[in-house]
Amino acid sequence: MKKTIGSRIAFYRRLRKMSQAQLAEACGWASQSRIGNYERDTREPSVDDVMAMAGVLKISPAVLLGFDSDYTSLTAVHGRDIRTEFDSNVEVALQPTRSFLYPEISWVQAGSAMEAVDLSNVAAAPRHSSDVWAGENGFWLRVVGASMTNPAGANSFPEGSLILVAPDIEPRHGQYVVARMIDSNEATFKQLVSDAGDLYLKPLNPLFPMKAVDNTWEIVGTVVDGKMPKSIFL
């Protein structure tokens, strides 16, 4: 367990791949300096601020405050007995009330790099919600084809699935990405894997080939959330 509330805020913020500014904006605060002060432990957050940050970071407020999971050591904070607030907040952690709307764009737009999320291009696009922060330029794509359908069933993205792409998040080995061919603007959804120092775009369906990431490719963004097609649940 991190020793101070500031170190815990910083830890879970980085775990969610959010900057201080992004966390502040998601909490509805005008400046990131509040987050900076909290993380440096130069300012003690109020209970309401703890609950706001916990909601965005998808954890229990008790975790940020360093209490045991059974709350046996939980006592009054800032003059308030918040055991009942934390108990009720367990449900909030499972069903976050804070969500973000992002446009669903076309694969043609996704292949157009920076123009993909231009407001003039997506004004009429359908929007879908997510409790995951994908940045100001985040967008949804609908999966086409069977290259990311895993025959084994695990970690599969069948045709019709929605994926949320965060253009500002740098991908790591094993994460899912959308990449585009620079010359043709053709976009594709694959898993980014590293082997002997080289990067590859790997399909989950073994019937499709793996492609090396060379100077003809550009990573558009990292996939941070997904929704299965409704037909799966019918």
Secondary structure as UniProt FT lines:
FT   HELIX           5..15
FT   TURN            16..17
FT   HELIX           20..26
FT   TURN            27..28
FT   HELIX           33..39
FT   TURN            40..41
FT   HELIX           47..57
FT   HELIX           61..65
FT   TURN            69..70
FT   TURN            72..73
FT   TURN            78..79
FT   HELIX           83..94
FT   STRAND          100..104
FT   HELIX           107..110
FT   TURN            111..112
FT   HELIX           113..117
FT   HELIX           119..122
FT   TURN            123..124
FT   STRAND          127..130
FT   TURN            136..137
FT   STRAND          139..142
FT   TURN            147..148
FT   TURN            151..152
FT   TURN            154..155
FT   TURN            159..160
FT   STRAND          162..166
FT   TURN            167..168
FT   TURN            173..174
FT   STRAND          176..181
FT   TURN            182..184
FT   STRAND          187..195
FT   TURN            196..197
FT   STRAND          198..202
FT   TURN            206..207
FT   STRAND          211..212
FT   TURN            215..216
FT   STRAND          217..227
FT   HELIX           230..233
//
